[in-house]
Amino acid sequence: MQRPAQVDQRDERDQRDRPAAKRLSRVLVCAAAVPVMLIAAGCSSDSDSGSDETGGKSADTAASASASASPTVQAAAYKSLPKPCAVFSKKTLGELVPKASKSGKEGTSDDVSARGSCSWSSLDNNGVKGSQFRWLNVSMLRFDSDASRGAGDEQAQTYYEKQVQDAQTVDGAKNAKSQPVSGTGDAATTVTYDLKKKEGSFRQQTVVTRVENVVITLDYNGAGLAGEKTPSAATLTKLAEKAAKEAVGAVSSANGEGSGTGTGSGTSASPSPSKSASKSPSKSPSASASKSAAKS
């Protein structure tokens, strides 16, 4: 008789326990879901971090490639040139070409800020005693820095070396000698030689100087004509080197650096640096001298 009651009691206990079991089941399910969510969140975090790192590396690589694709060179020191016929003082012209006109003959130039030249001729005619001839020419070429060609002073150094070599290999030159010149720009060389012409013996002095990104080539020759004594090479060289130093000072002054004749800081806008500094009034100093002497 007690079995139904026991059954009923069990039923009542079962009914009471079922909601608790359901709640416990839900708690266990939720608890099991939490690690899964944490794992998923951790994976997502790692993935995002890797993505950011990769993106950062890609950006750095792109920036590096862009920098290497656009190389830069140091800006050239000098941006202009002096007026070629105003490079020398009246005193200097009086010593080198005493009978020259007050103003020289300026060569043509398509860009006066990059290239220029000027020449002076002097004939001191002493009648039956003969005459003394002098010819002076200065040419200047300025180089701008360029990413494809390099720094301006380096281009100038290359051109300077070529000018010296050209002066050393003039056709018909005799007794050729070369010597460095100190205290004149960043580099300077004097080349001397003799040229025999029908009018007389000409002594040629070529002083090539580089100051920063500018190359100055000074040609100076002299001859004793119609029986006059040929000037000494030592005298002409001394005058030429003095004039070259003055030309360096003129270039510095034209760029706001006073009248200094010392060295610049280089080793080392001309659109065509390989071209001649200008179209000089005559292609050959000695040829010009001969022509002027012949006319006299």
PASEBA-1860 file (N, C-alpha, C; in nm, 3 decimals):
! residues 296
1> MQRPAQVD> 0.084/-0.120/0.000/0.000/0.000/0.000/0.086/0.123/0.000 ~ 0.211/0.101/0.037/0.298/0.217/0.041/0.366/0.241/-0.092 ~ 0.362/0.152/-0.184/0.432/0.168/-0.311/0.382/0.289/-0.391 ~ 0.247/0.307/-0.406/0.202/0.426/-0.479/0.252/0.553/-0.417 ~ 0.253/0.554/-0.284/0.303/0.675/-0.217/0.449/0.697/-0.247 ~ 0.525/0.586/-0.243/0.667/0.596/-0.277/0.686/0.643/-0.420 ~ 0.600/0.587/-0.505/0.607/0.629/-0.646/0.576/0.776/-0.657 ~ 0.470/0.815/-0.585/0.433/0.955/-0.591/0.544/1.043/-0.538
9> QRDERDQR> 0.609/0.996/-0.429/0.719/1.075/-0.372/0.836/1.085/-0.470 ~ 0.861/0.973/-0.534/0.970/0.976/-0.634/0.935/1.071/-0.748 ~ 0.805/1.063/-0.788/0.761/1.153/-0.898/0.779/1.298/-0.859 ~ 0.739/1.323/-0.727/0.754/1.461/-0.685/0.901/1.502/-0.683 ~ 0.988/1.409/-0.631/1.131/1.442/-0.630/1.185/1.460/-0.772 ~ 1.139/1.372/-0.862/1.184/1.384/-1.003/1.143/1.518/-1.062 ~ 1.019/1.556/-1.031/0.971/1.683/-1.086/1.052/1.801/-1.032 ~ 1.090/1.788/-0.896/1.169/1.896/-0.838/1.311/1.898/-0.894
17> DRPAAKRL> 1.363/1.776/-0.916/1.503/1.768/-0.961/1.521/1.803/-1.108 ~ 1.422/1.783/-1.190/1.436/1.807/-1.335/1.474/1.952/-1.369 ~ 1.404/2.049/-1.308/1.447/2.188/-1.339/1.590/2.217/-1.299 ~ 1.630/2.161/-1.182/1.768/2.183/-1.138/1.867/2.120/-1.233 ~ 1.833/2.001/-1.284/1.922/1.933/-1.380/1.933/2.012/-1.509 ~ 1.817/2.065/-1.549/1.820/2.145/-1.673/1.908/2.267/-1.656 ~ 1.893/2.331/-1.533/1.977/2.450/-1.510/2.123/2.413/-1.506 ~ 2.158/2.301/-1.444/2.297/2.256/-1.439/2.350/2.224/-1.577
25> SRVLVCAA> 2.265/2.165/-1.659/2.306/2.133/-1.797/2.337/2.258/-1.876 ~ 2.249/2.360/-1.854/2.274/2.485/-1.926/2.404/2.551/-1.880 ~ 2.430/2.543/-1.750/2.553/2.602/-1.696/2.675/2.533/-1.753 ~ 2.671/2.398/-1.760/2.784/2.323/-1.815/2.806/2.355/-1.963 ~ 2.694/2.368/-2.036/2.706/2.402/-2.180/2.770/2.538/-2.196 ~ 2.722/2.633/-2.114/2.780/2.769/-2.124/2.925/2.770/-2.084 ~ 2.956/2.694/-1.979/3.096/2.689/-1.935/3.185/2.630/-2.041 ~ 3.132/2.530/-2.111/3.212/2.469/-2.218/3.228/2.564/-2.335
33> AVPVMLIA> 3.132/2.651/-2.355/3.138/2.743/-2.469/3.238/2.854/-2.447 ~ 3.263/2.888/-2.317/3.354/2.999/-2.289/3.494/2.977/-2.341 ~ 3.562/2.861/-2.319/3.696/2.841/-2.375/3.697/2.849/-2.527 ~ 3.590/2.799/-2.588/3.585/2.807/-2.735/3.586/2.950/-2.781 ~ 3.509/3.035/-2.714/3.505/3.177/-2.750/3.640/3.243/-2.727 ~ 3.703/3.204/-2.612/3.834/3.262/-2.583/3.937/3.221/-2.687 ~ 3.932/3.094/-2.727/4.025/3.045/-2.829/4.002/3.118/-2.960 ~ 3.873/3.134/-2.996/3.841/3.203/-3.120/3.889/3.346/-3.116
41> AGCSSDSD> 3.867/3.409/-3.000/3.912/3.548/-2.987/4.063/3.557/-2.996 ~ 4.133/3.458/-2.933/4.280/3.458/-2.941/4.329/3.440/-3.082 ~ 4.269/3.353/-3.156/4.308/3.332/-3.296/4.286/3.457/-3.378 ~ 4.170/3.521/-3.351/4.140/3.644/-3.424/4.242/3.751/-3.394 ~ 4.283/3.760/-3.264/4.382/3.861/-3.224/4.515/3.835/-3.291 ~ 4.561/3.707/-3.294/4.688/3.673/-3.358/4.685/3.706/-3.505 ~ 4.570/3.677/-3.568/4.558/3.702/-3.712/4.569/3.849/-3.743 ~ 4.502/3.932/-3.660/4.508/4.077/-3.683/4.649/4.129/-3.662
49> SGSDETGG> 4.718/4.078/-3.559/4.854/4.123/-3.531/4.946/4.092/-3.647 ~ 4.933/3.969/-3.699/5.017/3.931/-3.813/4.990/4.016/-3.933 ~ 4.859/4.049/-3.950/4.822/4.133/-4.065/4.885/4.269/-4.054 ~ 4.883/4.326/-3.929/4.943/4.459/-3.909/5.092/4.455/-3.933 ~ 5.158/4.348/-3.884/5.303/4.337/-3.900/5.339/4.327/-4.047 ~ 5.264/4.246/-4.120/5.291/4.231/-4.264/5.270/4.361/-4.337 ~ 5.160/4.430/-4.297/5.133/4.558/-4.362/5.242/4.658/-4.334 ~ 5.295/4.657/-4.208/5.403/4.749/-4.173/5.527/4.722/-4.253
57> KSADTAAS> 5.561/4.591/-4.267/5.679/4.555/-4.345/5.662/4.595/-4.490 ~ 5.542/4.577/-4.545/5.516/4.615/-4.684/5.533/4.765/-4.702 ~ 5.482/4.842/-4.606/5.493/4.987/-4.615/5.639/5.030/-4.609 ~ 5.716/4.966/-4.517/5.859/5.000/-4.506/5.932/4.967/-4.635 ~ 5.901/4.851/-4.694/5.966/4.811/-4.819/5.934/4.907/-4.931 ~ 5.806/4.948/-4.938/5.765/5.042/-5.043/5.835/5.175/-5.026 ~ 5.846/5.222/-4.900/5.914/5.350/-4.875/6.060/5.342/-4.913 ~ 6.124/5.229/-4.878/6.266/5.210/-4.911/6.287/5.207/-5.062
65> ASASASPT> 6.198/5.139/-5.131/6.209/5.131/-5.277/6.191/5.267/-5.340 ~ 6.097/5.346/-5.284/6.074/5.479/-5.338/6.195/5.568/-5.317 ~ 6.259/5.554/-5.199/6.378/5.636/-5.171/6.492/5.601/-5.263 ~ 6.512/5.470/-5.287/6.622/5.428/-5.374/6.595/5.463/-5.519 ~ 6.469/5.476/-5.555/6.435/5.508/-5.694/6.455/5.655/-5.723 ~ 6.469/5.739/-5.620/6.486/5.882/-5.640/6.611/5.931/-5.568 ~ 6.731/5.899/-5.620/6.856/5.939/-5.555/6.874/6.091/-5.561 ~ 6.942/6.145/-5.464/6.967/6.289/-5.461/7.117/6.313/-5.458
73> VQAAAYKS> 7.159/6.429/-5.508/7.300/6.468/-5.505/7.310/6.603/-5.437 ~ 7.427/6.630/-5.384/7.448/6.757/-5.316/7.440/6.872/-5.414 ~ 7.373/6.977/-5.375/7.356/7.093/-5.462/7.491/7.156/-5.494 ~ 7.505/7.209/-5.615/7.629/7.273/-5.657/7.651/7.402/-5.577 ~ 7.776/7.433/-5.548/7.808/7.549/-5.464/7.780/7.681/-5.535 ~ 7.816/7.691/-5.663/7.803/7.816/-5.736/7.687/7.812/-5.834 ~ 7.609/7.919/-5.835/7.489/7.926/-5.920/7.503/8.024/-6.036 ~ 7.611/8.099/-6.040/7.626/8.199/-6.147/7.773/8.221/-6.179
81> LPKPCAVF> 7.796/8.298/-6.286/7.932/8.333/-6.329/7.943/8.484/-6.339 ~ 8.064/8.538/-6.324/8.082/8.682/-6.347/8.077/8.714/-6.495 ~ 8.061/8.839/-6.528/8.068/8.879/-6.669/8.211/8.853/-6.717 ~ 8.227/8.776/-6.823/8.363/8.732/-6.863/8.460/8.846/-6.892 ~ 8.412/8.955/-6.950/8.502/9.065/-6.984/8.529/9.157/-6.865 ~ 8.468/9.125/-6.749/8.491/9.204/-6.628/8.564/9.122/-6.523 ~ 8.621/9.009/-6.562/8.689/8.920/-6.469/8.818/8.982/-6.415 ~ 8.892/9.055/-6.501/9.023/9.109/-6.462/9.016/9.258/-6.436
89> SKKTLGEL> 9.100/9.304/-6.344/9.109/9.447/-6.315/9.185/9.518/-6.427 ~ 9.173/9.649/-6.430/9.245/9.727/-6.531/9.396/9.711/-6.514 ~ 9.438/9.699/-6.389/9.581/9.683/-6.362/9.632/9.552/-6.421 ~ 9.557/9.445/-6.401/9.598/9.315/-6.455/9.601/9.316/-6.607 ~ 9.500/9.375/-6.668/9.497/9.383/-6.815/9.614/9.468/-6.865 ~ 9.647/9.572/-6.789/9.760/9.657/-6.829/9.892/9.581/-6.825 ~ 9.902/9.483/-6.738/10.025/9.404/-6.730/10.031/9.294/-6.837 ~ 9.918/9.232/-6.864/9.917/9.120/-6.958/9.900/9.164/-7.103
97> VPKASKSG> 9.809/9.257/-7.126/9.782/9.302/-7.264/9.780/9.455/-7.265 ~ 9.897/9.518/-7.252/9.904/9.664/-7.233/9.845/9.746/-7.346 ~ 9.847/9.696/-7.467/9.796/9.773/-7.580/9.657/9.727/-7.625 ~ 9.590/9.650/-7.541/9.456/9.603/-7.577/9.355/9.716/-7.560 ~ 9.243/9.702/-7.626/9.136/9.801/-7.610/9.083/9.792/-7.467 ~ 9.012/9.893/-7.425/8.962/9.897/-7.288/8.869/9.779/-7.257 ~ 8.794/9.737/-7.356/8.703/9.624/-7.334/8.743/9.508/-7.424 ~ 8.729/9.387/-7.373/8.763/9.270/-7.450/8.651/9.231/-7.545
105> KEGTSDDV> 8.675/9.124/-7.618/8.576/9.074/-7.712/8.509/8.952/-7.650 ~ 8.381/8.967/-7.616/8.309/8.859/-7.548/8.263/8.753/-7.647 ~ 8.283/8.627/-7.611/8.236/8.518/-7.694/8.086/8.498/-7.678 ~ 8.024/8.436/-7.775/7.880/8.412/-7.769/7.850/8.298/-7.672 ~ 7.734/8.306/-7.606/7.693/8.204/-7.511/7.541/8.196/-7.509 ~ 7.487/8.072/-7.506/7.343/8.056/-7.499/7.292/8.057/-7.356 ~ 7.384/8.061/-7.258/7.346/8.066/-7.117/7.461/8.129/-7.039 ~ 7.452/8.260/-7.016/7.562/8.333/-6.954/7.584/8.293/-6.808
113> SARGSCSW> 7.486/8.229/-6.745/7.505/8.183/-6.608/7.583/8.052/-6.602 ~ 7.599/7.987/-6.718/7.667/7.858/-6.722/7.797/7.860/-6.799 ~ 7.811/7.949/-6.895/7.934/7.952/-6.974/7.959/8.093/-7.028 ~ 8.086/8.125/-7.043/8.121/8.256/-7.096/8.269/8.265/-7.126 ~ 8.307/8.358/-7.213/8.448/8.377/-7.247/8.471/8.520/-7.293 ~ 8.597/8.562/-7.286/8.635/8.695/-7.335/8.782/8.691/-7.374 ~ 8.820/8.768/-7.476/8.960/8.770/-7.522/9.007/8.913/-7.546 ~ 9.138/8.932/-7.533/9.202/9.061/-7.555/9.327/9.040/-7.640
121> SSLDNNGV> 9.351/9.129/-7.734/9.474/9.124/-7.817/9.552/9.253/-7.797 ~ 9.684/9.242/-7.791/9.769/9.359/-7.770/9.889/9.353/-7.864 ~ 9.911/9.460/-7.940/10.028/9.469/-8.028/10.100/9.600/-8.000 ~ 10.218/9.589/-7.943/10.300/9.705/-7.912/10.401/9.721/-8.026 ~ 10.366/9.808/-8.120/10.445/9.824/-8.242/10.556/9.929/-8.220 ~ 10.681/9.882/-8.235/10.795/9.971/-8.219/10.863/10.004/-8.351 ~ 10.788/9.997/-8.458/10.841/10.031/-8.589/10.949/9.934/-8.635 ~ 11.064/9.990/-8.677/11.173/9.907/-8.728/11.235/9.819/-8.619
129> KGSQFRWL> 11.208/9.852/-8.497/11.262/9.772/-8.387/11.178/9.648/-8.359 ~ 11.071/9.633/-8.433/10.984/9.517/-8.413/10.867/9.549/-8.322 ~ 10.799/9.447/-8.280/10.681/9.467/-8.195/10.661/9.348/-8.102 ~ 10.587/9.373/-7.997/10.553/9.269/-7.900/10.403/9.239/-7.911 ~ 10.373/9.112/-7.927/10.233/9.070/-7.938/10.193/8.990/-7.814 ~ 10.072/9.017/-7.765/10.017/8.940/-7.653/9.870/8.908/-7.683 ~ 9.828/8.790/-7.639/9.688/8.750/-7.655/9.642/8.680/-7.528 ~ 9.526/8.721/-7.476/9.472/8.666/-7.352/9.327/8.623/-7.375
137> NVSMLRFD> 9.294/8.505/-7.326/9.157/8.456/-7.335/9.121/8.384/-7.205 ~ 9.001/8.409/-7.155/8.951/8.338/-7.037/8.816/8.278/-7.072 ~ 8.797/8.153/-7.037/8.668/8.087/-7.057/8.627/8.019/-6.927 ~ 8.498/8.019/-6.901/8.445/7.962/-6.777/8.327/7.870/-6.809 ~ 8.322/7.759/-6.740/8.212/7.664/-6.757/8.165/7.619/-6.619 ~ 8.036/7.635/-6.595/7.978/7.599/-6.464/7.889/7.476/-6.479 ~ 7.899/7.385/-6.382/7.821/7.261/-6.385/7.721/7.259/-6.270 ~ 7.597/7.223/-6.301/7.495/7.204/-6.198/7.491/7.058/-6.157
145> SDASRGAG> 7.454/7.033/-6.032/7.436/6.896/-5.986/7.313/6.837/-6.052 ~ 7.322/6.709/-6.085/7.213/6.641/-6.153/7.213/6.495/-6.110 ~ 7.093/6.440/-6.084/7.083/6.303/-6.036/7.142/6.202/-6.133 ~ 7.130/6.230/-6.263/7.180/6.135/-6.363/7.328/6.154/-6.393 ~ 7.379/6.278/-6.379/7.520/6.304/-6.413/7.610/6.313/-6.290 ~ 7.551/6.339/-6.173/7.630/6.347/-6.052/7.643/6.489/-6.000 ~ 7.723/6.504/-5.895/7.742/6.635/-5.832/7.816/6.730/-5.926 ~ 7.786/6.859/-5.913/7.847/6.958/-6.002/7.997/6.963/-5.992
153> DEQAQTYY> 8.053/6.953/-5.870/8.198/6.961/-5.856/8.267/6.838/-5.914 ~ 8.200/6.722/-5.911/8.258/6.601/-5.970/8.260/6.611/-6.123 ~ 8.154/6.665/-6.181/8.152/6.688/-6.326/8.261/6.787/-6.365 ~ 8.276/6.891/-6.282/8.378/6.992/-6.311/8.518/6.932/-6.304 ~ 8.541/6.843/-6.209/8.672/6.780/-6.197/8.706/6.699/-6.321 ~ 8.607/6.627/-6.373/8.628/6.548/-6.495/8.662/6.640/-6.612 ~ 8.589/6.749/-6.624/8.614/6.844/-6.733/8.750/6.912/-6.716 ~ 8.786/6.943/-6.593/8.916/7.003/-6.563/9.030/6.913/-6.612
161> EKQVQDAQ> 9.021/6.786/-6.581/9.125/6.691/-6.623/9.133/6.681/-6.775 ~ 9.019/6.689/-6.842/9.018/6.683/-6.989/9.083/6.808/-7.047 ~ 9.056/6.924/-6.989/9.116/7.048/-7.038/9.268/7.047/-7.024 ~ 9.316/6.993/-6.912/9.460/6.983/-6.892/9.521/6.890/-6.996 ~ 9.456/6.778/-7.020/9.507/6.682/-7.119/9.508/6.742/-7.259 ~ 9.403/6.816/-7.293/9.398/6.880/-7.425/9.512/6.980/-7.443 ~ 9.541/7.056/-7.337/9.649/7.155/-7.344/9.785/7.088/-7.360 ~ 9.799/6.967/-7.307/9.926/6.896/-7.313/9.950/6.826/-7.447
169> TVDGAKNA> 9.847/6.820/-7.530/9.859/6.744/-7.656/9.827/6.830/-7.778 ~ 9.864/6.958/-7.773/9.842/7.047/-7.887/9.938/7.011/-8.000 ~ 9.885/7.006/-8.121/9.969/6.974/-8.237/10.077/7.080/-8.257 ~ 10.199/7.036/-8.280/10.309/7.128/-8.307/10.374/7.186/-8.184 ~ 10.324/7.153/-8.066/10.381/7.208/-7.942/10.520/7.151/-7.916 ~ 10.610/7.237/-7.872/10.746/7.196/-7.838/10.781/7.243/-7.697 ~ 10.869/7.167/-7.634/10.913/7.201/-7.498/10.795/7.209/-7.400 ~ 10.699/7.119/-7.417/10.580/7.121/-7.332/10.614/7.082/-7.188
177> KSQPVSGT> 10.561/7.157/-7.095/10.581/7.130/-6.952/10.451/7.155/-6.876 ~ 10.433/7.081/-6.768/10.314/7.099/-6.684/10.358/7.110/-6.538 ~ 10.287/7.191/-6.463/10.317/7.204/-6.321/10.191/7.244/-6.245 ~ 10.172/7.191/-6.125/10.056/7.230/-6.044/10.071/7.372/-5.993 ~ 9.958/7.435/-5.968/9.958/7.572/-5.916/9.890/7.569/-5.780 ~ 9.957/7.620/-5.679/9.900/7.619/-5.544/9.825/7.749/-5.515 ~ 9.729/7.740/-5.423/9.657/7.859/-5.380/9.562/7.915/-5.482 ~ 9.523/7.834/-5.578/9.433/7.881/-5.683/9.320/7.780/-5.700
185> GDAATTVT> 9.206/7.809/-5.640/9.091/7.719/-5.651/9.116/7.586/-5.582 ~ 9.037/7.485/-5.621/9.051/7.350/-5.565/9.158/7.270/-5.636 ~ 9.184/7.305/-5.761/9.288/7.237/-5.840/9.328/7.329/-5.953 ~ 9.457/7.334/-5.983/9.505/7.421/-6.091/9.633/7.364/-6.150 ~ 9.645/7.372/-6.281/9.764/7.323/-6.353/9.800/7.421/-6.462 ~ 9.930/7.448/-6.474/9.979/7.532/-6.583/10.051/7.445/-6.685 ~ 10.016/7.463/-6.811/10.081/7.392/-6.921/10.147/7.497/-7.010 ~ 10.277/7.482/-7.033/10.350/7.576/-7.119/10.413/7.502/-7.236
193> YDLKKKEG> 10.423/7.570/-7.349/10.490/7.512/-7.467/10.521/7.623/-7.567 ~ 10.602/7.590/-7.665/10.639/7.685/-7.770/10.575/7.642/-7.901 ~ 10.539/7.741/-7.982/10.484/7.715/-8.115/10.560/7.802/-8.216 ~ 10.612/7.738/-8.317/10.686/7.810/-8.421/10.592/7.845/-8.536 ~ 10.579/7.975/-8.564/10.496/8.022/-8.675/10.582/8.108/-8.767 ~ 10.531/8.132/-8.885/10.608/8.212/-8.981/10.630/8.354/-8.931 ~ 10.539/8.403/-8.846/10.554/8.539/-8.793/10.657/8.546/-8.680 ~ 10.684/8.431/-8.617/10.778/8.430/-8.506/10.751/8.312/-8.414
201> SFRQQTVV> 10.823/8.312/-8.302/10.807/8.205/-8.203/10.710/8.251/-8.094 ~ 10.603/8.174/-8.077/10.501/8.208/-7.978/10.518/8.119/-7.854 ~ 10.507/8.184/-7.740/10.513/8.111/-7.614/10.374/8.109/-7.552 ~ 10.327/7.986/-7.530/10.189/7.968/-7.484/10.185/7.923/-7.338 ~ 10.095/7.984/-7.263/10.067/7.946/-7.124/9.918/7.917/-7.111 ~ 9.883/7.797/-7.066/9.743/7.763/-7.040/9.731/7.723/-6.893 ~ 9.649/7.797/-6.820/9.625/7.767/-6.679/9.481/7.719/-6.666 ~ 9.465/7.595/-6.625/9.332/7.537/-6.605/9.306/7.527/-6.456
209> TRVENVVI> 9.194/7.583/-6.412/9.161/7.587/-6.269/9.019/7.539/-6.245 ~ 9.003/7.462/-6.138/8.867/7.427/-6.094/8.844/7.486/-5.956 ~ 8.734/7.557/-5.940/8.692/7.605/-5.809/8.547/7.562/-5.792 ~ 8.525/7.471/-5.695/8.393/7.412/-5.673/8.342/7.350/-5.804 ~ 8.229/7.398/-5.855/8.169/7.339/-5.975/8.193/7.423/-6.100 ~ 8.299/7.505/-6.098/8.334/7.591/-6.213/8.476/7.561/-6.259 ~ 8.493/7.552/-6.390/8.627/7.534/-6.449/8.664/7.660/-6.527 ~ 8.781/7.713/-6.499/8.833/7.832/-6.568/8.954/7.791/-6.650
217> TLDYNGAG> 8.951/7.824/-6.778/9.066/7.797/-6.865/9.120/7.930/-6.915 ~ 9.244/7.960/-6.877/9.306/8.087/-6.919/9.419/8.057/-7.016 ~ 9.411/8.117/-7.133/9.516/8.105/-7.235/9.586/8.239/-7.250 ~ 9.718/8.234/-7.248/9.796/8.358/-7.262/9.921/8.327/-7.343 ~ 9.938/8.397/-7.455/10.060/8.376/-7.532/10.122/8.509/-7.573 ~ 10.250/8.503/-7.605/10.323/8.621/-7.645/10.430/8.588/-7.747 ~ 10.468/8.688/-7.825/10.571/8.669/-7.927/10.640/8.802/-7.956 ~ 10.770/8.794/-7.987/10.843/8.909/-8.036/10.845/8.902/-8.188
225> LAGEKTPS> 10.791/9.002/-8.255/10.776/8.999/-8.400/10.868/9.100/-8.468 ~ 10.899/9.071/-8.594/10.980/9.160/-8.677/11.114/9.192/-8.611 ~ 11.176/9.087/-8.553/11.308/9.104/-8.495/11.307/9.136/-8.347 ~ 11.190/9.158/-8.289/11.183/9.186/-8.145/11.210/9.058/-8.066 ~ 11.263/9.071/-7.947/11.298/8.957/-7.865/11.174/8.882/-7.816 ~ 11.180/8.749/-7.818/11.070/8.666/-7.769/11.062/8.677/-7.617 ~ 10.944/8.699/-7.561/10.932/8.711/-7.415/10.967/8.579/-7.346 ~ 11.016/8.588/-7.226/11.054/8.467/-7.154/10.931/8.392/-7.104
233> AATLTKLA> 10.942/8.258/-7.103/10.832/8.175/-7.056/10.804/8.201/-6.909 ~ 10.908/8.225/-6.831/10.890/8.247/-6.688/10.805/8.372/-6.661 ~ 10.833/8.479/-6.737/10.758/8.604/-6.718/10.612/8.586/-6.755 ~ 10.587/8.520/-6.870/10.450/8.499/-6.916/10.374/8.407/-6.820 ~ 10.441/8.304/-6.770/10.376/8.210/-6.678/10.336/8.279/-6.548 ~ 10.423/8.361/-6.496/10.394/8.432/-6.373/10.271/8.521/-6.389 ~ 10.263/8.591/-6.502/10.148/8.677/-6.527/10.020/8.596/-6.546 ~ 10.030/8.484/-6.617/9.912/8.401/-6.643/9.857/8.343/-6.513
241> EKAAKEAV> 9.943/8.295/-6.427/9.898/8.236/-6.301/9.838/8.342/-6.208 ~ 9.891/8.461/-6.213/9.834/8.571/-6.134/9.693/8.602/-6.183 ~ 9.676/8.605/-6.315/9.544/8.633/-6.372/9.445/8.522/-6.341 ~ 9.491/8.396/-6.341/9.403/8.283/-6.311/9.351/8.293/-6.167 ~ 9.438/8.333/-6.077/9.397/8.348/-5.937/9.293/8.459/-5.924 ~ 9.309/8.565/-6.002/9.212/8.674/-6.000/9.078/8.628/-6.057 ~ 9.082/8.543/-6.156/8.958/8.490/-6.215/8.881/8.405/-6.114 ~ 8.954/8.327/-6.033/8.891/8.246/-5.927/8.820/8.339/-5.827
249> GAVSSANG> 8.888/8.448/-5.793/8.827/8.545/-5.702/8.702/8.607/-5.760 ~ 8.700/8.631/-5.891/8.583/8.690/-5.956/8.464/8.594/-5.952 ~ 8.490/8.465/-5.969/8.383/8.366/-5.962/8.325/8.361/-5.821 ~ 8.413/8.362/-5.720/8.367/8.360/-5.581/8.284/8.484/-5.549 ~ 8.330/8.600/-5.596/8.259/8.725/-5.570/8.121/8.726/-5.636 ~ 8.113/8.667/-5.755/7.985/8.661/-5.825/7.883/8.577/-5.752 ~ 7.931/8.493/-5.659/7.841/8.407/-5.582/7.838/8.446/-5.434 ~ 7.874/8.572/-5.408/7.861/8.624/-5.273/7.964/8.575/-5.175
257> EGSGTGTG> 8.085/8.538/-5.221/8.187/8.488/-5.130/8.309/8.578/-5.125 ~ 8.289/8.706/-5.144/8.403/8.798/-5.139/8.493/8.779/-5.258 ~ 8.619/8.811/-5.243/8.714/8.802/-5.353/8.819/8.696/-5.327 ~ 8.783/8.598/-5.244/8.881/8.497/-5.206/8.936/8.419/-5.322 ~ 9.063/8.385/-5.313/9.128/8.306/-5.418/9.174/8.172/-5.365 ~ 9.129/8.139/-5.243/9.170/8.012/-5.184/9.089/7.897/-5.240 ~ 9.098/7.783/-5.175/9.030/7.664/-5.224/8.887/7.662/-5.179 ~ 8.806/7.588/-5.253/8.667/7.564/-5.216/8.661/7.437/-5.135
265> SGTSASPS> 8.541/7.375/-5.131/8.523/7.257/-5.047/8.501/7.131/-5.128 ~ 8.509/7.138/-5.260/8.476/7.021/-5.339/8.591/6.926/-5.358 ~ 8.564/6.808/-5.432/8.671/6.714/-5.468/8.762/6.775/-5.568 ~ 8.438/6.790/-5.555/8.411/6.809/-5.648/8.345/6.785/-5.557 ~ 7.311/7.637/-6.419/7.254/7.518/-6.482/7.288/7.515/-6.627 ~ 7.421/7.404/-6.614/7.452/7.392/-6.756/7.375/7.277/-6.817 ~ 7.288/7.304/-6.920/7.213/7.194/-6.978/7.300/7.095/-7.051 ~ 7.417/7.137/-7.095/7.507/7.048/-7.168/7.648/7.067/-7.119
273> PSKSASKS> 7.684/7.009/-7.004/7.816/7.033/-6.943/7.931/6.991/-7.031 ~ 7.911/6.899/-7.123/8.021/6.851/-7.204/8.057/6.948/-7.316 ~ 7.969/7.048/-7.340/7.998/7.145/-7.446/8.108/7.239/-7.402 ~ 8.163/7.309/-7.498/8.266/7.407/-7.468/8.208/7.518/-7.382 ~ 8.293/7.581/-7.304/8.245/7.686/-7.216/8.175/7.796/-7.293 ~ 8.218/7.826/-7.410/8.152/7.921/-7.498/8.216/7.914/-7.633 ~ 8.155/7.980/-7.728/8.215/7.988/-7.860/8.313/8.104/-7.858 ~ 8.437/8.073/-7.836/8.540/8.174/-7.822/8.561/8.247/-7.952
281> PSKSPSAS> 8.605/8.373/-7.948/8.630/8.448/-8.071/8.726/8.377/-8.164 ~ 8.815/8.294/-8.114/8.903/8.217/-8.202/8.920/8.078/-8.144 ~ 8.934/7.979/-8.227/8.945/7.841/-8.181/9.082/7.811/-8.123 ~ 9.184/7.877/-8.169/9.319/7.850/-8.123/9.388/7.979/-8.086 ~ 9.436/7.993/-7.961/9.505/8.116/-7.920/9.621/8.150/-8.011 ~ 9.700/8.051/-8.047/9.816/8.079/-8.130/9.775/8.119/-8.270 ~ 9.664/8.060/-8.318/9.615/8.096/-8.451/9.568/8.240/-8.452 ~ 9.499/8.280/-8.343/9.453/8.417/-8.331/9.571/8.513/-8.328
289> ASKSAAKS> 9.673/8.475/-8.254/9.792/8.559/-8.244/9.857/8.578/-8.379 ~ 9.867/8.468/-8.454/9.930/8.473/-8.585/9.850/8.561/-8.679 ~ 9.717/8.548/-8.672/9.632/8.625/-8.762/9.643/8.774/-8.734 ~ 9.641/8.811/-8.603/9.654/8.951/-8.566/9.789/9.007/-8.606 ~ 9.892/8.925/-8.587/10.027/8.969/-8.621/10.040/8.987/-8.769 ~ 9.978/8.900/-8.847/9.985/8.908/-8.993/9.918/9.035/-9.042 ~ 9.803/9.072/-8.979/9.733/9.192/-9.021/9.814/9.317/-8.992 ~ 9.893/9.310/-8.882/9.973/9.427/-8.846/10.092/9.444/-8.939
END
